[in-house]
């Protein structure tokens, strides 16, 4: 005798759709609890952001995350819920806890999309022990003291840029484009002992489009990393359809070709590759050929965009604020009259130009290159932020654009470009502490010194030799945030001084 079957009921057919519907009904209470009754329930934010990651995907795709987060924090305060399990933080007392030395906050899975299958990636590596070991291998190479060996080669690129600007006097010049061509050529000069020739051509070879496509792709798909890994698994069959793969493919191949070219022709001077090869000779098991390639590719991918964005910002804000431009030019002229400046301004000379330094800091405060939060995962035990408990496993992050508009640190006029705010001795220390343009803590941007060197030399040299004005002083530039906040619309007229 067989036991009676109670499921499914006799004479009742059960379809797959009905099973899924039943499971969905069972999950509704769980979803409702997590979004509206869980530990994060009282943290305000957009309703749609509580329900799914699609809110983050939408704004990452649209490229307006930097401005959106400023407005949300103005409306809701120091904590804003931006996902079912994600919080944007504007409480500056928490910055050190999240990003400081020895932090237990690991990078979120968002970074896995940037890393892909790369084993050596200082930007995206999520294991702090691995990152620390990798960073120790190369940190000395990117120190300001080490980069001074390469300053003369940055000078070569600055001199070439000035020669090209001489030929473009009294005509509409897309300065935003040319500073990126300059920054890319500098990367070639200091990494491979060879400029790529972009300044001469007045255009790139398609690399900028690949970089932009990778940035936009990673910005949105990083919000749902599983989609990237599904695509990665299926790519042998369906092909590659995500821009981020250029970081792991096309741009990496470009770097590989340049490394081989550099090995074939040699070089009559030191460059970053030479310094990487020296580390490889000393520690071949740790600095493999693949790791050297990863560093060179990272230089190309990030080194040009961040410097170009920052240089555009300083130039644009100076041109939008003629009084500030005039003060900078007066400082330059005074230094020149006193015989303190050479034809190509040195990094050492810029240290004695306080208004220039203030302009650089203020330009990067108003427009930091990164416009999305730097997401981290709360460690076991959770954390208290702004009087609220954030449980372990929650993604939290601080957005540089939000930090740089904190009125308690930078004053009530945070939307105004005012370099003078950096000249007050009593205030500048606190502002420098929360200067987030290159990140902060143990994961601060490795390339910040090279970027600062390029800006410090190009901008004063440009304003010393040319009178520069916007083609349309009333026009506003366009900002688009795909991780980096790129700008369009810095068209200028140059006239020799």
Steps between C-alpha positions, in 0.01 A plus 500: 500500500638838403479813706259764373651802323394831648708730267414601249127446570337253269354639180699826544781582251783720632695709251852634545364855496270415790790357700699821448195706594462303823868540583474874431207529739705323765789741448291816525507506883878451495550784250257722692689438824842574347389821336248644743551331838867404510795681661517754215129584498536843661776620271334729244543488126313446173226238535605320182856470634371294794349242268776423250839596358330646194501848655882489514515353150282779363706787639828328418382463140366856478825642632349729764596318819731778626231770500222262604684403817566863595126573480401183688732581790369856510150357530559204732813577700816302570365157407311415181378156403595442136431127470336209682826454689699817423547831682660823380685668787560872548604482865865603480577354842450159337749553216801381699308197630406394149817586308775550758816294542428153635132521411299177493267641234568304180423632154155396382427253216456804272878497458501140377366624167801730464743225592358220290753216501802721565712380791695826539274805517569766762176684428258209513668241726260427786725295726685748721795268563553443128458870428751599767759257364449622143510865597827454689658376178429819305424782744857632496486534119204737526632705791564866425870453572525226238288687246737797514736284290237522226419871530718595202291269281180662620674826404546365147126443472419845647737668252339311212153597623603867509637481146168361378307771686715762324362374169141523625493865602187704428286199411248282680703234683343209682722527807314216668608266221857626480570457871391136467725454195778653710433274799497190280826601333657555843405145597678379189805715574545400863389137469639392162753779417285593201216744449207345319477796261145596594585869545654515152198334341252707699307180570541156654506158334170377642635435849288776655181337372608163640575656839169686506310187401672300774421766759132522410466122484668435836309782669160341439568126477711522816172565683396142411832313474328167437399626154864562413605152607212338312609692191859398565399131521295519180738723301672206322160425348324837475806723456602807698239775526613703804724802480683408821664212314717762325682545832580131504543466122562780249674746730703223659610385154596859418721508810652162411600628155658812649698290748635281221583807290680657795702179555598487131617859461631550854522845655769754574337597829305356791125461483237327711545176307869511583413536868250213478762281330738578787240376751446193282871424499509521878176307561419298186245277672296797620539743208437273202466608136123488544521732801722746313241500222221567751681805637572638152137445394376674817722799421337529159143442618491729803801727462374708210134540596545608862770755415303639207184534710687682777692726261179590315335586830770742614522673161122524464441645846780753454348616171153513655637716783712779340602647837656168598673473164638850543639417846672190367654692208619772739671235715664351191613839370646595838695176521622553143615858567690385807681238292342209688348328197663315215348478152353161591380530857641236733314312769725653765415853381127431528537420869575869559187618320222490762223631276575239233487226764169639627359500145599136451341391827188704436455373144519140620273577794232639269544221249660181636563246224298222668127567528369177653538363849799281585300196620617288792341210689436539872705240695377259771354689792363778281557870564322797653478802268311819585347327800364207297611141494602367160518118508786295360481419130346837414665693217593852606683768304602864496465713186782756443253754358293482819806527727631804312172682555487460876434854623642429847842434346508717187263785590153603391617596149593145398362540148725799435853471361697694761871407524542739791331249730823294486719791608364528854740318733233420757268335247724334242607210725142380550427543129808303399394224738174459308643567154364195321607562140742206502314288754637456849659251737682185396340496154586857401568535126851381415527737203416818691860627501543470125164667444590783738836546329338532157241753617752699702721546195255532211247743648739777616711469184185541290375808686847655511534497121142544380201715567217246497126563481195281450348520152162547669548622860132443578486139382509224762686179442334157497579248775454125459574260785603151403717443808721787381313829448608607153431846358421632154502862390831664591555692176747788525675775306876535566711811438868531580578729793 
